[in-house]
């Protein structure tokens, strides 16, 4: 009697296929405890548990990814490299197998790097800095503000301090600047330079035959000259806020009532004239390679050979187009991030599909890479602020994905509602369609036949192509005839 009842229930259920029927379900859905998906068109297998909180994936080449959102993230490449994070961006670390280099950081304030060719570095910003290369001239330990003598850092060949700001010395090339204390008393010498400054009262610095600068009551009165050993020397002078000027070969600008009123004229290499009235709000510029018409904040338009930009009711609406090496970019924004749309088209293949990324914050994000990969998500409060940060997308964005559409290739797509509580997938390559209502109901149809399941496969029925229904259940399959 029991076996007959179970068999009858199986006829109206949906579940995982038995080995004798059509191809098994690509998805095992025990929502919210566990959801597992077979390889997509790119060969990636994925699983998640407790909704979006615990996740993992494995690619066809052996790369693995897993973690607990938003606490922990772990990526391991088949080649041996790894990347991990804890409450990203609080802690992040990575190991690069080819170079044997280890690196980790805490909020980019505490940083460590070691391995490969000997060059071990450690820093606690802005207090402690160390480097060990095995060579005394490039190795150091420094404690700020007590004492430091470090090489090749902060844009200087060598930087030394003691009881900062009482003593600071920095060298770039052969030019050396000493401050005692910084920034009030400075001397310059070496590399053809000489000079002295008692800031902010007065100062003078000169590099023989190349440049000089002078100031009084900084920044009110100044005079500088650069590139004196070239065909395009530049001179600047100012008595602020009354007057400022700059001249060079083929260029002259003057400003009155700095920085509001003035003009600039360029005759070489291309002509350009700009007039400023209440800069930066009212600006008019005309030239061979540039055009500016700014009536901010109501309207602003500018154009160069590679860029075009329009503002309306700044910062309400912005439209910007520009060219990079291989791409045309077009970006539109409402209040910077409330609506954000960017498209990219190929300069070499104008007929290729357009790549698109759009955000309607915080409701929706849509992404299409122009090569068959498409994703749409609802809700999406994170992605517009981190457009180039893949770790943030992996760790934080899925937590808000009430609905997500993923297309791994044309004809290969999946819908997910409430973190995989309801899913629908379709594959043109497999000629299959698959639907899951959590663990309650599942359906799959492909070239081999049709399958239904109930209660995560506890009861199931299948119909192989060209045959009648075959009912079964986990329980009845395990009872001997």
C-alpha positions in Angstrom: 0.0 0.0 0.0 2.8 2.4 0.9 4.7 1.7 -2.3 1.6 2.4 -4.4 1.0 5.7 -2.6 4.6 6.9 -3.1 4.4 5.9 -6.8 1.2 7.8 -7.3 2.6 10.9 -5.7 5.7 10.7 -7.9 3.6 11.0 -11.1 2.6 14.6 -10.2 6.0 15.7 -8.7 9.2 17.2 -10.2 12.7 16.0 -9.3 16.2 14.9 -10.2 16.3 12.4 -13.1 17.0 8.8 -12.5 20.0 7.3 -14.3 17.8 5.7 -16.9 16.1 8.9 -18.0 17.2 12.2 -19.6 20.3 14.1 -18.7 20.4 15.1 -15.0 19.4 18.5 -13.7 22.2 21.0 -14.1 21.1 22.6 -10.8 20.6 21.0 -7.4 18.4 23.4 -5.4 18.0 22.9 -1.7 17.3 26.6 -1.0 18.1 28.3 1.3 20.7 25.7 2.5 22.4 24.8 -0.7 22.2 25.6 -4.4 24.7 24.0 -6.9 24.9 24.6 -10.6 26.7 22.6 -13.3 29.2 24.1 -15.7 28.0 27.1 -17.8 29.1 27.9 -21.3 32.5 29.1 -19.9 32.9 25.8 -18.0 32.4 27.4 -14.5 30.7 25.4 -11.8 29.1 27.4 -8.9 27.5 26.8 -5.5 26.1 28.9 -2.7 24.7 28.2 0.7 22.5 30.2 3.1 21.4 32.4 0.3 24.3 34.6 -0.9 26.3 34.3 2.3 28.5 31.3 1.5 29.7 30.8 -2.1 32.2 29.0 -4.3 33.1 28.2 -7.9 35.5 26.2 -10.0 36.5 27.0 -13.6 37.4 24.6 -16.3 41.1 25.3 -15.9 41.1 24.5 -12.2 40.9 28.0 -10.7 38.7 28.0 -7.5 36.9 30.8 -5.7 35.1 30.7 -2.4 34.2 32.7 0.7 31.7 33.9 3.2 30.2 37.3 2.3 31.2 39.8 3.3 33.7 38.4 5.8 36.1 36.2 3.8 37.2 35.7 0.1 39.7 33.1 -1.2 40.9 32.7 -4.8 43.3 30.0 -5.9 44.7 29.7 -9.4 45.6 26.4 -10.9 49.2 27.8 -11.4 49.5 28.2 -7.6 48.8 31.9 -7.1 46.3 32.9 -4.4 44.4 36.0 -3.3 42.5 36.3 0.0 40.6 39.1 1.9 39.0 39.5 5.3 36.1 42.0 5.4 37.5 43.6 2.2 38.9 46.2 2.0 40.0 45.8 5.7 42.6 43.1 5.0 43.8 41.8 1.6 46.7 39.5 0.7 48.0 37.7 -2.4 50.7 35.4 -3.4 52.1 35.3 -7.0 53.6 31.9 -7.7 55.8 32.9 -10.8 57.6 35.6 -8.8 57.2 34.0 -5.4 56.0 37.4 -4.1 53.8 37.8 -1.0 51.9 41.0 -0.4 49.2 42.0 2.1 47.6 45.2 3.3 45.3 46.5 6.0 43.3 49.4 4.7 46.3 50.3 2.6 47.8 51.7 5.8 49.7 48.7 7.0 51.5 47.1 4.0 53.9 44.2 3.6 55.7 42.9 0.5 58.3 40.1 0.3 59.6 37.2 -1.8 61.1 36.8 -5.2 64.3 38.8 -5.7 65.2 40.0 -2.2 63.2 43.1 -1.6 61.2 42.9 1.7 59.2 46.0 2.5 56.9 46.9 5.4 55.1 50.1 6.4 52.7 51.4 9.0 51.5 54.7 7.5 52.7 57.2 8.4 54.7 56.0 11.4 57.1 53.2 10.3 58.8 52.3 7.1 61.3 49.5 6.4 63.0 47.9 3.4 65.6 45.1 3.2 67.2 44.5 -0.2 70.5 43.0 1.2 72.3 46.2 0.1 73.0 48.8 2.8 72.5 51.8 0.4 68.9 50.8 -0.5 67.9 49.2 2.9 66.4 51.2 5.7 64.2 51.4 8.8 62.5 54.7 9.6 60.2 55.9 12.4 58.2 59.1 11.8 58.7 61.7 13.2 61.7 60.5 15.2 64.2 59.5 12.5 64.4 58.2 8.9 66.8 57.8 6.1 65.1 56.1 3.1 65.9 55.7 -0.5 63.8 55.7 -3.7 60.5 56.6 -2.1 58.0 59.5 -2.2 59.4 60.6 -5.5 62.9 61.3 -4.0 66.2 59.5 -4.5 66.8 59.9 -0.8 64.7 61.4 2.1 66.1 62.0 5.6 64.4 63.5 8.7 65.2 63.8 12.4 62.7 65.1 15.0 60.4 66.2 12.1 59.8 69.0 11.3 63.0 70.2 12.9 65.2 68.6 10.2 64.3 67.3 6.7 66.6 66.7 3.8 65.5 65.3 0.4 67.6 64.7 -2.7 66.5 64.2 -6.3 69.4 63.5 -8.6 72.2 65.7 -7.4 69.9 68.5 -6.2 69.5 68.6 -2.4 67.0 70.6 -0.3 67.5 70.9 3.5 64.7 72.3 5.8 65.5 73.4 9.4 62.6 73.4 10.4 60.3 72.4 7.6 58.8 74.2 5.8 60.0 77.6 7.2 63.8 77.6 6.5 65.1 75.9 3.3 68.4 75.8 1.5 69.0 74.3 -2.0 72.3 73.2 -3.4 73.9 70.6 -5.7 73.1 69.6 -9.2 73.6 73.2 -10.4 71.0 74.5 -7.9 71.3 77.1 -5.2 68.8 79.0 -3.1 67.4 80.0 0.2 63.8 80.5 1.6 62.4 81.9 4.8 58.8 80.8 4.2 56.4 82.5 3.9 58.3 85.8 3.9 60.7 85.4 0.9 62.5 82.7 -1.1 64.8 82.3 -4.1 65.9 79.2 -6.0 67.9 78.9 -9.2 69.2 76.1 -11.4 72.0 77.5 -13.6 70.9 78.1 -17.1 67.6 76.2 -16.6 65.1 77.8 -14.2 64.7 80.1 -11.2 61.9 81.1 -8.8 61.3 83.9 -6.3 58.5 84.7 -3.9 57.6 87.4 -1.4 54.8 86.9 1.2 54.0 83.5 -0.4 51.7 83.0 -2.4 51.0 86.7 -3.0 54.1 87.8 -5.0 56.1 85.4 -7.2 58.2 85.2 -10.3 59.4 82.0 -12.0 61.1 80.9 -15.2 61.4 77.4 -16.6 62.9 75.6 -19.6 65.4 78.4 -20.1 67.7 76.0 -22.0 65.1 75.1 -24.6 63.4 76.9 -27.5 60.2 77.3 -25.4 61.1 79.1 -22.2 58.2 79.9 -19.8 57.9 82.9 -17.5 55.3 83.4 -14.8 54.7 86.3 -12.5 52.0 87.4 -10.1 50.9 90.1 -7.6 47.9 88.4 -6.2 45.0 88.9 -6.2 45.5 91.9 -8.5 47.4 90.5 -11.5 49.1 87.3 -12.8 50.7 86.5 -16.2 52.3 83.7 -18.0 54.2 83.8 -21.3 56.0 81.2 -23.5 56.7 80.7 -27.1 53.4 81.3 -28.9 51.4 81.8 -25.7 50.4 84.6 -23.4 47.8 84.8 -20.6 46.9 87.6 -18.2 44.5 87.5 -15.2 43.0 90.5 -13.4 41.4 90.2 -10.0 42.8 86.6 -9.8 41.4 84.1 -10.6 38.2 85.6 -12.0 38.9 87.8 -15.0 41.4 87.3 -17.8 42.3 85.9 -21.2 44.8 83.5 -22.8 46.1 83.5 -26.4 48.0 80.7 -28.1 49.3 80.9 -31.7 51.5 77.8 -31.9 51.5 74.9 -32.4 47.7 75.6 -32.9 45.8 78.8 -32.3 43.4 79.1 -29.4 41.9 82.1 -27.6 40.1 82.0 -24.2 38.3 84.7 -22.3 37.4 84.3 -18.6 34.8 86.3 -16.8 34.1 85.2 -13.3 36.2 82.0 -13.9 35.4 79.1 -13.7 31.7 80.0 -14.3 31.8 82.0 -17.5 34.5 80.9 -20.0 34.6 81.3 -23.8 37.3 79.5 -25.8 37.8 79.2 -29.5 40.6 77.5 -31.5 41.8 75.0 -34.1 41.7 72.0 -31.7 39.5 73.2 -28.8 36.1 74.8 -28.3 34.7 76.0 -24.9 31.3 77.6 -24.2 30.7 77.6 -20.5 27.8 79.4 -18.7 28.0 77.4 -15.5 26.1 76.1 -13.7 23.3 76.4 -16.4 25.2 75.1 -19.4 28.7 74.1 -20.4 30.1 72.6 -23.6 33.7 71.8 -24.5 35.3 69.9 -27.4 38.8 68.8 -28.3 40.1 66.4 -31.0 39.5 63.4 -28.7 36.9 64.6 -26.2 33.5 66.2 -26.1 31.6 67.1 -22.9 28.3 68.8 -22.0 27.0 69.9 -18.6 23.3 70.9 -18.0 22.3 72.4 -14.7 25.6 71.2 -13.1 25.8 68.7 -11.5 22.4 67.5 -12.7 23.3 66.2 -16.2 26.6 65.3 -17.8 27.3 63.9 -21.2 30.9 63.0 -22.1 32.5 61.3 -25.2 36.1 60.5 -25.6 38.5 58.2 -27.5 41.2 55.9 -26.0 43.7 53.9 -28.0 41.2 51.4 -29.4 37.7 52.5 -28.1 35.1 55.2 -28.4 33.6 55.9 -25.0 30.2 57.6 -24.3 29.2 58.4 -20.7 26.0 60.0 -19.4 25.3 60.8 -15.8 22.5 62.3 -13.6 23.8 63.7 -10.4 27.1 61.8 -11.0 25.8 58.4 -9.7 22.0 58.5 -9.6 22.0 57.4 -13.2 25.2 56.3 -14.8 25.6 54.9 -18.3 28.7 54.1 -20.3 29.0 52.6 -23.8 32.2 51.5 -25.6 32.5 50.8 -29.3 35.6 49.5 -31.1 37.5 51.9 -33.4 39.0 48.9 -35.3 35.6 47.1 -35.7 32.8 49.7 -35.8 30.2 47.0 -36.5 31.1 45.0 -33.4 28.5 44.8 -30.6 28.5 47.8 -28.2 29.7 47.2 -24.7 27.3 48.7 -22.1 27.3 49.4 -18.4 24.3 51.2 -16.8 23.3 51.9 -13.2 20.0 53.4 -11.9 21.1 53.8 -8.2 20.2 52.0 -6.0 17.7 50.0 -8.0 19.4 48.5 -11.0 22.7 47.6 -12.7 23.1 46.3 -16.2 26.3 45.1 -17.9 27.1 43.8 -21.4 30.7 43.3 -22.4 29.9 43.2 -26.1 31.2 39.6 -26.4 28.2 37.7 -25.2 28.5 38.2 -21.4 25.5 40.0 -19.9 24.3 40.6 -16.3 21.4 42.5 -14.8 20.8 43.0 -11.1 18.1 44.4 -8.9 18.9 45.9 -6.2 22.4 47.4 -6.8 23.6 50.1 -4.4 27.3 49.2 -4.6 28.5 48.7 -8.2 28.2 52.3 -9.4 30.8 53.4 -6.8 33.4 50.6 -7.6 33.2 50.1 -11.4 36.7 48.6 -11.7 36.9 46.7 -8.4 36.2 43.0 -9.0 36.7 42.0 -5.4 34.0 44.4 -4.3 31.6 43.0 -6.9 32.2 39.4 -5.8 31.9 40.1 -2.0 29.3 42.8 -1.6 27.1 43.1 -4.7 25.4 39.7 -4.5 24.2 40.5 -1.0 21.7 42.9 -2.5 20.7 40.8 -5.6 17.0 40.3 -5.1 16.9 39.5 -8.8 19.8 38.7 -11.2 20.0 37.8 -14.9 23.2 36.1 -16.1 24.1 35.3 -19.7 27.4 33.5 -20.0 27.1 33.3 -23.8 24.4 34.0 -26.4 21.7 31.5 -25.8 23.0 30.5 -22.4 21.2 32.5 -19.6 19.8 32.1 -16.1 17.3 34.1 -14.0 17.5 34.1 -10.2 15.0 35.6 -7.8 15.5 36.0 -4.0 19.0 34.5 -4.0 18.1 31.4 -6.0 14.8 30.7 -4.3 13.3 30.8 -7.9 15.5 30.1 -10.9 15.1 29.5 -14.6 17.9 28.6 -17.0 18.1 28.0 -20.7 20.8 26.5 -22.9 20.6 26.5 -26.7 23.8 24.3 -26.9 22.2 21.6 -24.6 18.7 22.3 -26.1 17.5 22.5 -22.5 15.3 24.5 -20.1 15.3 24.2 -16.4 13.2 25.7 -13.6 13.4 25.4 -9.8 11.1 26.7 -7.1 13.6 26.1 -4.3 13.5 22.5 -3.2 9.8 22.2 -3.7 9.5 21.9 -7.5 11.9 21.4 -10.4 11.5 20.9 -14.1 13.9 20.1 -16.9 13.3 19.6 -20.6 16.0 18.7 -23.2 16.6 16.6 -26.3 16.6 13.4 -24.1 13.2 14.1 -22.6 11.4 15.8 -19.7 11.8 15.5 -15.9 9.7 16.8 -13.0 10.6 16.6 -9.3 9.1 17.3 -6.0 10.6 17.9 -2.6 14.2 18.1 -3.8 13.9 14.9 -5.7 12.2 12.8 -3.0 9.5 12.2 -5.7 10.2 12.4 -9.4 8.8 11.5 -12.8 10.4 11.6 -16.2 9.4 11.1 -19.8 12.2 10.1 -22.1 11.8 11.4 -25.6 9.3 9.2 -27.5 8.4 7.1 -24.4 5.7 7.2 -21.7 6.0 8.5 -18.1 8.4 6.8 -15.7 7.6 7.5 -12.0 10.0 6.9 -9.2 11.1 8.3 -5.8 14.2 8.1 -3.6 12.3 5.9 -1.2 10.8 3.4 -3.7 14.1 3.1 -5.5 15.7 1.8 -2.3 13.0 -0.9 -1.6 13.8 -4.3 -3.0 11.0 -5.8 -5.2 
